[in-house]
Amino acid sequence: MNLRTPLVWLLLCTYPLVVASATANGGTDSFGLPGLRYVLPLLVVVIPLVLLSRRPVIALALMLTGCLIVAAYVWSWEFGFLRDVRYLQFITIDLTVGYIATHRSPRVSIVAAVVACLAEIAAIAVGRIASAPSFILAVVTAMLAAWLIGNRNRERRALAESMRAQEASQAITAERLRIARELHDMVAHSIGVIVIQAGVGARVIETQPVEARNALRTIETTSRETLAGLRRAVGALRGSETADGRYAPPLEPVPGLADLDRLVAATADAGVRVDVLWRGSRRPLPPDLDLAAFRIVQEAVTNVVRHAGTDTCQVTIGHGDDDLTVEVTDHGSAATAPTGHGFGLLGMRERATLLRGDFAAGPRPAGGYRVAVRLPLPATA
């Protein structure tokens, strides 16, 4: 059970009693306990801090109201009474204004700073404090400094958030460009097959009709697979071309799940044993889907090597009737697991989204980390 909310309500309900106690008999009695003369005026500005994280403006309003009441009923009764506590009250109010300037818009924080500064000046006037002009100057200077520091923190936080968003956008763009290059290689291979088979069919169509028929079937099959891949990818990749509209083809052949043995061997050399479990009936996959599944496994295993702090992980590949599932789990430390802001996770999510699949990644309840992907299979797979 979360006790935070009941505790907040309890403190707020007792707040009027605390203010009344702090001003009882001008602050000279406090129920016969002299120590409360110092504690209660501090609680007047401390108790509203329970609202600071969610309702900072309301917290500031309660602080200012309590401070003015204490000034009217305590400071004016006894000159010099609780001078240090008075300074602490003002410092707490200034820090609250700085917090508001950090987490709220300048329009809200400027109004809060002006109102708080006027309330502090009113408290000084009501309390009949000696050397009021110099005290007012110090109060205004402290309030201005608190607002400037808070507003500077807000600007730095906004800049950092903008930089993170820009980096994430650049990472997604880079990942799409990599997918585009690999897709280009796949399409170039398919078109090459079609051209060769078309040439063969044209030459033997009259002398060897069986061979011509086989060439046409190969062209049909290759064309259907390529067209299915293009339909799934071209929408997401549109606009990712370079300025001249060309992509640099990769130097290596396009990999797939058939290359998992090579990936397992390379990972073992890095000190992590990968256990691959196959479920369902293995069958050929569309080239773009096969490539995406391999890249997702590759990135997930790479994260295990880099972050998990374990020497084993498990890869489960499931061939269903309508989808392909990929799951990578480990028993490493969740404290060093990749966060949701990692570019590797963004790349895996982008590949799954491109193929209209589902992606999930996060710590496991029993410990370790889990990456799970579901990729729907086209009807022709």
DRENKOLTOR-468639 format. One line per field, with one value per residue (C-alpha): x, y, z. Coordinates in pm, 1 decimal, decimal comma. Example, Ala and Ser with C-alpha at 12.3 -4.5 7.8 and 13.67 -1.06 7.14 Angstrom:
east <- (1230,0:1367,0) $
north <- (-450,0:-106,0) $
up <- (780,0:714,0) $
//
This chain:
east <- (0,0:133,9:140,1:258,0:-87,8:-236,6:76,8:45,1:-318,7:-237,6:32,1:-189,8:-477,3:-251,8:-98,9:-353,5:-289,6:85,1:38,5:-193,2:50,2:341,8:151,6:4,9:58,9:286,2:514,6:629,3:447,0:404,9:221,4:484,0:760,5:1023,4:1178,1:861,7:921,8:1189,7:1039,4:687,7:782,6:1010,2:731,2:518,6:739,3:859,1:521,5:410,9:721,2:525,8:340,4:652,3:703,5:342,7:193,9:485,3:272,4:26,7:317,8:460,1:120,6:92,5:447,1:381,0:49,8:204,2:505,6:285,5:74,8:383,6:526,2:206,7:164,9:521,2:777,1:579,2:543,2:910,4:1190,7:1469,4:1259,2:1379,1:1590,5:1770,1:1440,5:1315,2:1612,4:1557,2:1194,6:1300,1:1570,9:1317,0:1080,3:1364,1:1459,6:1097,1:1089,5:1409,2:1243,8:941,9:1172,6:1342,7:1026,4:772,9:752,7:908,2:563,2:463,6:799,0:822,7:478,2:570,2:898,4:731,5:450,6:695,1:922,7:629,4:511,9:858,0:869,5:521,7:640,6:933,3:698,4:447,0:720,6:862,0:1215,0:1492,7:1719,1:1431,9:1577,6:1897,9:1700,5:1460,4:1755,0:1901,8:1564,3:1517,9:1874,2:1833,0:1501,3:1649,7:1945,8:1716,1:1502,1:1802,7:1960,4:1632,5:1561,8:1914,6:1859,7:1534,2:1711,3:1985,8:1729,4:1536,7:1857,9:1958,6:1613,5:1632,9:1977,6:1851,2:1555,6:1786,4:2027,3:1738,2:1610,5:1956,9:1991,2:1658,2:1758,6:2094,0:1922,1:1678,7:1967,3:2134,9:1810,2:1778,4:2127,4:2056,1:1720,0:1890,6:2129,2:1839,0:1646,6:1956,8:2007,6:1642,3:1645,4:1965,7:1799,0:1495,5:1711,6:1910,6:1601,3:1422,9:1718,5:1724,5:1350,7:1370,0:1644,0:1486,8:1115,5:1082,3:1339,5:1304,4:960,4:1007,1:1317,6:1138,2:846,4:1085,0:1251,1:913,0:820,1:1146,9:1079,6:729,2:848,2:1136,3:917,1:649,0:903,0:1071,5:742,5:624,6:944,0:921,1:560,1:655,9:964,4:925,1:674,8:901,7:1216,2:1080,4:1274,0:1580,2:1783,2:2102,6:2118,8:2199,1:1934,1:2183,5:2280,9:2620,7:2571,3:2726,7:3049,0:2921,8:2626,8:2297,6:2288,2:1994,2:1902,1:2102,0:2412,5:2337,1:2609,7:2866,8:2723,5:2731,7:3096,4:3193,4:3008,7:3180,3:3514,4:3397,4:3334,4:2958,6:2804,3:2484,5:2233,6:2002,4:1663,8:1447,2:1073,3:827,6:896,9:1189,3:1122,1:1251,9:1164,4:1131,2:1478,2:1389,4:1226,2:1513,6:1762,3:1568,3:1545,0:1919,3:2006,4:1780,0:1943,9:2286,1:2217,4:2054,7:2347,8:2587,5:2408,9:2452,4:2826,0:2855,6:2618,4:2489,7:2803,7:2719,8:2879,2:2560,6:2244,0:1964,7:1819,5:1479,9:1351,3:987,5:837,2:462,5:193,3:148,2:453,9:818,0:915,0:1260,0:1351,9:1692,5:1727,2:2012,3:2064,6:2297,8:2275,3:1972,9:2161,4:2396,8:2130,9:2078,8:1826,3:1532,9:1736,0:2001,5:2053,2:2071,5:1722,6:1596,9:1739,9:1576,1:1243,0:1270,6:1333,5:1034,6:809,3:919,1:787,8:467,8:589,9:593,0:899,1:948,8:1261,4:1319,0:1447,3:1310,0:1135,5:1368,2:1675,9:1852,0:1718,1:1478,8:1430,9:1121,1:1010,7:717,0:729,4:417,3:475,0:333,2:82,3:336,6:600,1) $
north <- (0,0:342,6:557,9:872,6:1013,5:958,7:1114,4:1419,5:1468,5:1423,5:1690,3:1932,3:1880,8:1959,2:2261,6:2516,8:2381,1:2424,6:2785,0:2861,7:2704,1:2901,0:3227,2:3139,8:3426,8:3597,1:3296,0:3338,8:3043,5:2754,5:2533,8:2593,3:2426,3:2687,2:2459,2:2473,5:2846,7:2750,3:2434,0:2552,2:2858,8:2631,3:2379,6:2661,0:2659,7:2298,4:2118,3:2259,9:2097,7:1768,9:1926,6:2057,1:1778,5:1781,3:2117,5:2359,8:2672,1:2561,6:2476,1:2825,0:2983,8:2794,1:2895,4:3262,8:3258,6:3094,1:3322,7:3635,1:3507,4:3432,7:3775,1:3948,9:3762,2:3683,8:3918,8:4229,1:4109,9:4073,1:4246,1:4009,6:3702,7:3396,0:3603,5:3296,4:3115,9:3417,4:3397,3:3022,8:3088,2:3331,3:3095,4:2810,5:3033,2:3137,3:2773,8:2693,9:2973,3:2831,0:2488,8:2640,6:2824,2:2491,6:2288,1:2544,5:2790,2:3138,0:3298,4:3093,9:3124,3:3503,3:3553,6:3322,7:3509,1:3852,6:3743,4:3573,3:3877,1:4109,8:3873,7:3874,1:4255,1:4265,9:4032,0:4264,7:4564,5:4385,0:4258,5:4608,5:4491,2:4742,3:4830,0:4732,3:4895,7:4691,5:4377,9:4437,0:4480,5:4149,2:3976,0:4106,8:4008,9:3657,5:3611,4:3728,5:3493,6:3198,0:3264,3:3309,9:2984,3:2793,7:2937,5:2849,7:2491,7:2480,3:2595,2:2337,0:2059,0:2166,4:2171,1:1825,7:1686,3:1839,3:1685,5:1342,4:1369,0:1476,0:1187,8:941,5:1081,3:1056,1:698,7:601,8:769,6:590,4:258,7:315,2:393,5:66,9:-119,7:59,6:-46,7:-408,5:-396,4:-249,7:-543,5:-788,8:-619,0:-601,3:-974,9:-1049,1:-829,1:-998,3:-1339,5:-1214,1:-1071,1:-1394,7:-1614,6:-1384,7:-1407,7:-1786,9:-1810,2:-1584,0:-1795,4:-2139,8:-2059,5:-2223,1:-2502,1:-2599,1:-2498,7:-2688,2:-2485,0:-2167,0:-2258,4:-2317,7:-1981,9:-1808,4:-1978,5:-1866,4:-1513,1:-1524,2:-1656,4:-1410,8:-1119,8:-1203,1:-1226,6:-902,6:-719,1:-836,7:-710,1:-376,3:-324,6:-372,0:-152,8:126,5:325,8:347,8:399,5:677,5:993,4:810,1:833,8:1031,5:1357,0:1182,9:912,2:625,7:375,0:215,3:-162,5:-370,3:-552,2:-877,8:-1096,3:-1027,2:-1251,5:-1442,6:-1686,0:-1952,4:-1758,5:-1793,6:-2057,1:-1801,0:-1549,0:-1807,4:-1886,5:-1519,1:-1459,5:-1759,1:-1603,0:-1292,8:-1505,7:-1561,8:-1899,0:-1869,3:-2156,0:-2152,0:-2321,4:-2372,7:-2421,6:-2513,4:-2628,6:-2443,1:-2316,1:-2048,1:-1689,6:-1374,2:-1219,6:-891,6:-1068,6:-1318,2:-1030,4:-834,3:-1137,6:-1199,8:-833,9:-825,7:-1139,3:-996,8:-667,1:-838,6:-1078,7:-787,4:-613,7:-927,9:-924,8:-553,4:-504,5:-823,5:-938,0:-1304,3:-1583,5:-1741,5:-1638,5:-1815,4:-1740,8:-1892,2:-1885,4:-1984,9:-2063,3:-2027,9:-2057,7:-1683,0:-1530,7:-1564,0:-1504,2:-1418,3:-1411,4:-1341,2:-1382,3:-1374,9:-1403,8:-1108,6:-796,1:-576,4:-278,4:-275,4:-364,4:-125,0:152,5:242,4:530,7:306,6:328,1:-51,8:-87,2:187,5:2,3:-326,1:-154,4:20,5:-307,8:-472,6:-174,1:-167,2:-522,6:-446,0:-654,0:-616,7:-541,4:-560,3:-530,5:-497,6:-656,6:-997,9:-1043,5:-1330,7:-1132,5:-1062,1:-905,9:-1011,7:-901,8:-1037,9:-976,3:-1102,3:-1063,1:-1148,6:-1370,6:-1275,8:-1514,3:-1634,1:-1730,1) $
up <- (0,0:-90,9:222,6:48,6:-30,7:320,0:471,5:247,5:343,5:713,3:700,0:507,9:749,8:1046,0:872,1:1008,4:1359,1:1312,0:1194,0:1484,6:1731,4:1586,4:1642,7:1984,5:2228,5:1982,8:1970,2:2330,5:2484,6:2236,4:2489,3:2755,9:2550,9:2455,8:2193,5:1987,4:1942,1:1692,6:1547,7:1467,6:1256,3:1052,4:1001,2:856,7:545,5:560,8:559,7:220,0:66,3:47,7:-248,4:-418,2:-673,2:-804,1:-703,8:-655,5:-704,7:-436,0:-206,5:-255,6:-184,7:145,0:241,9:172,2:360,0:663,6:658,7:649,3:939,2:1147,6:1062,2:1171,4:1500,6:1602,0:1452,9:1554,8:1912,5:1990,7:1797,8:1706,0:1782,2:1593,6:1354,2:1223,1:1169,7:977,5:744,2:696,5:604,7:333,5:205,4:179,5:-18,3:-251,6:-312,8:-392,8:-649,2:-800,4:-823,3:-1000,0:-1241,3:-1319,6:-1386,0:-1509,9:-1795,9:-1756,7:-1749,6:-1444,3:-1268,7:-1318,6:-1166,0:-876,8:-815,9:-819,5:-585,6:-348,1:-344,7:-267,3:7,6:166,9:152,2:310,8:586,0:653,8:670,7:895,1:1123,8:1183,0:1119,8:1175,9:881,5:653,3:336,1:343,6:433,3:142,9:-95,3:23,1:-16,7:-372,9:-467,0:-326,0:-506,1:-836,9:-797,5:-718,5:-1024,8:-1255,4:-1138,2:-1172,9:-1518,3:-1628,4:-1512,5:-1709,9:-2025,8:-1979,5:-1923,4:-2235,1:-2438,4:-2312,1:-2397,3:-2743,6:-2796,2:-2687,9:-2926,4:-3207,8:-3139,7:-3137,3:-3466,7:-3619,6:-3494,8:-3654,8:-3980,8:-3981,2:-3912,5:-4198,5:-4430,3:-4332,0:-4396,4:-4730,3:-4835,4:-4744,2:-4920,5:-5224,5:-5229,8:-5205,6:-5485,8:-5706,3:-5660,4:-5742,9:-6052,3:-6165,0:-6135,0:-6328,8:-6607,2:-6645,0:-6643,1:-6888,4:-7124,9:-7096,0:-7157,9:-7461,7:-7619,1:-7562,4:-7578,1:-7921,9:-7896,3:-7529,3:-7400,7:-7069,6:-6987,7:-7088,9:-6860,8:-6567,9:-6630,9:-6626,4:-6299,3:-6145,9:-6262,5:-6112,5:-5776,0:-5750,8:-5853,9:-5596,2:-5312,8:-5413,5:-5454,9:-5111,4:-4953,5:-5130,9:-5024,5:-4659,2:-4676,3:-4928,8:-4723,0:-4419,4:-4623,7:-4843,2:-4781,3:-4644,0:-4964,1:-4983,7:-5176,2:-5506,0:-5447,3:-5438,4:-5171,0:-5120,0:-5140,7:-4858,8:-4922,6:-4771,1:-4881,5:-4706,8:-4396,0:-4251,9:-3977,3:-4159,3:-4051,1:-3678,9:-3646,7:-3756,1:-3510,5:-3229,4:-3302,7:-3304,8:-2978,3:-2816,3:-2907,1:-2715,9:-2404,3:-2419,7:-2506,8:-2710,6:-2697,6:-3000,0:-2969,2:-3276,3:-3242,9:-3512,8:-3864,6:-4019,8:-4370,9:-4607,5:-4516,7:-4727,7:-4762,2:-4589,0:-4293,5:-4268,2:-4264,8:-4001,7:-3771,0:-3799,8:-3732,2:-3426,2:-3285,1:-3364,5:-3183,8:-2884,0:-2844,8:-2879,7:-2592,6:-2382,4:-2449,6:-2372,4:-2080,5:-1918,4:-1738,2:-1798,7:-2001,0:-2138,7:-2317,4:-2504,7:-2847,7:-2929,5:-3287,3:-3331,4:-3671,1:-3640,9:-3900,6:-3933,9:-3770,1:-3676,0:-3312,2:-3184,7:-2816,8:-2661,8:-2284,6:-2036,2:-1661,5:-1627,5:-1417,4:-1488,5:-1342,2:-1641,4:-1899,4:-2191,6:-2129,6:-2350,7:-2493,6:-2649,6:-3025,0:-3051,2:-2904,9:-3134,7:-3433,7:-3334,7:-3276,6:-3614,0:-3797,0:-3628,7:-3699,1:-4061,6:-4103,8:-3906,2:-3614,3:-3236,8:-3024,2:-2647,6:-2433,9:-2062,4:-1741,0:-1645,0:-1307,2:-1221,7:-1323,8:-1648,1:-1966,2:-2241,8:-2601,7:-2778,0:-3136,5:-3339,2:-3715,8:-3918,1:-4219,8:-4560,1:-4714,1:-4971,1:-4714,0) $
//
